């Protein structure tokens, strides 16, 4: 099982997630009450130990904008929410970044029946 704790905004929350065994920590870089700036995410990245993935979370941004913002924050992982295309996945992979593709449970059930992959 892969566990990611998301919406972190303080060094203390990063430490708590890591000490609890999280495989990854997520920084919300999209409009949200938990949104942090790319600069803040970069500062928090200093508290993420090696071996724990740090993920930028995006909802409505284009894949290219998500990649650019994640790079500005110093992140190598992108999590995309919302309606996405195979081209979005390609954009993230072509940038050399790792991708988490978030879907709603209803969409996951529908896509799995059709044989489509929801993650990579």
C-alpha positions in Angstrom: 0.0 0.0 0.0 1.2 3.5 -0.9 0.1 6.2 1.6 0.2 9.9 0.8 -0.8 12.6 3.3 -2.0 15.7 1.5 -2.7 19.4 2.3 0.4 19.9 4.4 1.4 23.5 5.1 3.8 23.5 8.1 7.0 21.8 8.9 5.2 20.2 11.9 2.6 18.7 9.6 5.3 17.3 7.3 7.1 15.8 10.3 3.9 14.3 11.6 3.1 12.7 8.3 6.6 11.3 7.8 6.8 10.0 11.4 3.5 8.3 10.9 4.9 6.3 8.0 3.7 8.3 5.0 5.2 7.2 1.7 4.5 10.6 0.2 3.4 14.1 1.3 1.3 16.4 -0.8 1.3 20.1 -1.2 -1.8 21.7 -2.6 -0.7 24.1 -5.4 -4.3 24.8 -6.7 -7.0 27.0 -5.5 -8.1 25.5 -2.1 -8.3 26.4 1.5 -5.2 24.3 1.9 -3.3 25.9 -1.0 0.4 26.8 -0.5 2.5 28.9 -2.8 5.3 27.2 -4.8 7.8 29.0 -2.6 6.2 27.7 0.6 6.2 24.2 -0.9 9.9 24.6 -1.7 10.5 25.6 1.9 8.5 22.6 3.2 10.5 20.3 0.9 13.5 20.9 3.1 11.7 18.9 5.8 10.9 15.9 3.6 13.5 13.1 4.1 15.0 11.1 1.2 12.8 8.2 0.3 9.5 10.1 0.9 7.9 11.5 -2.3 6.8 15.1 -2.3 3.8 15.7 -4.6 2.3 18.8 -6.0 -1.5 18.6 -6.2 -3.4 20.3 -9.0 -7.0 20.4 -10.1 -7.9 22.9 -12.9 -4.5 23.9 -14.2 -3.3 22.6 -17.6 -0.8 19.8 -17.3 1.9 22.1 -18.7 1.2 24.7 -16.0 1.1 22.0 -13.3 4.6 20.8 -14.4 5.9 24.4 -14.5 4.6 25.1 -11.0 5.8 21.8 -9.6 9.3 22.6 -11.0 9.1 26.0 -9.4 8.4 24.3 -6.1 11.2 21.8 -6.6 8.9 18.8 -6.8 9.3 15.7 -9.0 5.8 14.4 -8.6 2.5 15.8 -9.9 -1.0 14.7 -8.9 -3.7 15.7 -11.4 -7.4 15.9 -10.5 -10.3 16.7 -12.8 -11.0 15.8 -16.4 -7.8 14.8 -18.0 -6.6 13.3 -21.3 -3.9 10.9 -22.4 -2.0 14.0 -23.6 -2.0 15.4 -20.1 -0.4 12.2 -18.9 2.2 12.4 -21.7 3.0 16.0 -20.9 3.8 15.1 -17.3 5.9 12.0 -18.3 7.7 13.9 -21.1 8.7 16.4 -18.5 10.4 13.6 -16.6 8.0 13.8 -13.7 6.1 11.1 -11.8 2.3 11.2 -12.0 -0.5 10.3 -9.6 -3.9 10.5 -11.5 -6.7 11.1 -9.0 -10.2 10.0 -10.0 -13.6 9.8 -8.2 -14.6 6.3 -7.2 -17.5 6.3 -9.7 -15.1 7.2 -12.5 -12.6 4.6 -11.4 -15.2 1.8 -11.5 -16.4 2.9 -14.9 -12.9 3.2 -16.3 -11.8 -0.1 -14.9 -14.7 -1.9 -16.6 -13.6 -0.4 -19.9 -10.0 -1.4 -19.3 -8.7 2.2 -19.2 -5.8 3.0 -16.9 -6.4 5.8 -14.4 -2.8 6.0 -13.1 0.7 5.6 -14.3 
